[in-house]
Amino acid sequence: MTTQQLDTPTAIDHYGRLFDQLADRLPGAALPWLTELRATAMARFAATGFPTTRDEAWHYTSLAPVERVAFAPPGAQCIGLDGDDLAPYLLAPEADARLVFVNGRLAPSLCHLSSLSAGVRAAGLAEAVEQWPEAVARHLGRLLPADDPIAALNTAFAGDGALLFVEAGADGGTIELLFLTTAATTTPPLFAAPRNLLVLGANSRATVVESHLALGTTTAFSDPATEIDLGDGARLDYLRLVHEPGAFHTGTVAATQTRDSRLHAHLLALGGRICRTDLATRLAGPGAEARLAGLALAGGRDHLDLTTRIDHAAVATRSREQVRQIVAGRGRGCFSGLVHVHPGAQQTDARLANANLLLSDRAEADTRPQLLIYADDVKCSHGATVGRLDDEALFYLRARGVDEQEARQLLTTAFAAEATTTIADPALRRAVGERTTARLVELLAEG
């Protein structure tokens, strides 16, 4: 396959032309508010284009390889899968509901929505803007950062994605969102921009599992975005996993939390040519709490980037963040984490820790934990480490009859498990453990 190449100056023109061609055919194009939202986002992207390493937030990650390829949304949907084919890709096979997207578009034949509880609504974006236009209008596009061109590109082209509404006091159960990329030989290479919206009312709860997987190695560009709105006392357990070998992935997650809400998020990246996850949450109400755990497993020439921001904007808020990276081969793992304590956010309690493990001489880990504090009655800490497997621990295991390969496996598995043992659901925790262990075996072979 010959991949059409773009000169960097024409990348803006390329996506501008795509937008002009597709805008009138995107779901909800007849809704004035949605048309304006998309047009404004496209103008914002056109004003700057893709971010570069000169932008502080993108210091570690260059999107130049993305700019050079003429990606485009797929034509006619071709699924080629049935329900039985999904088993290897599911993290929550017993989920109460499941929405499956293939190459960025909902695949109704693969979805499961019959077990939704009372007070819970779930649908694809294309369907939701027709069924619940007022509810979608109240929430869509309210949380993504206005100055982020990657988020703007998603808003401009978002034609499908998952919408979940959980009413006050309801239990949404476990909802699985599965995004599969199958376009290994599409011409032009695939561009997908799914948009997810998760809205939990006061004192409601849910577990959402969001997976982005490539079936084989593919040249594709995925630019998903997820908005999360948590009402007073709401609780969301959110797990996001990305494994897209050979592909480009720029994921944005933006959350807002009001009084006494709880967000427990696990962010997992297991491979990708360039894979960046950018999560920001705003603790906007007293007593709000965020717990974030991240795990990146990079090998080969993977470039994995996890960027987080926690804004403490109310009194007596609490955050805990722990991110771990294991890098082998010529892989690169990058972490940037910012905890921002705003004026008046007294009694903030925040901790941020990042640990990195290198398995080869050519592996690279970059880390940048940051605190920005504008209040005086706070308890905040941050720290980072980069190192290799402990020789003393290896010697201890070898001295007790464990061979070197198994000893390395035990130590790396234990290191990674620190980021996943806090997954509340036992079945989900086991499924994630199996997936990460399989990936660690591959990394150790490279190392």
PyMOL commands that set and color helices and strands:
alter all, ss='L'
color gray80, all
select helices_A, chain A and resi 8-25+32-48+56-58+64-67+83-89+108-110+125-131+133-139+149-157+391-399+404-417+426-446
alter helices_A, ss='H'
color red, helices_A
select strands_A, chain A and resi 97-102+105-106+120-124+162-166+171-181+190-192+195-200+205-214+220-222+225-230+235-257+262-283+289-298+303-312+318-327+332-341+348-358+364-373+378-387
alter strands_A, ss='S'
color yellow, strands_A
deselect
rebuild
show_as cartoon
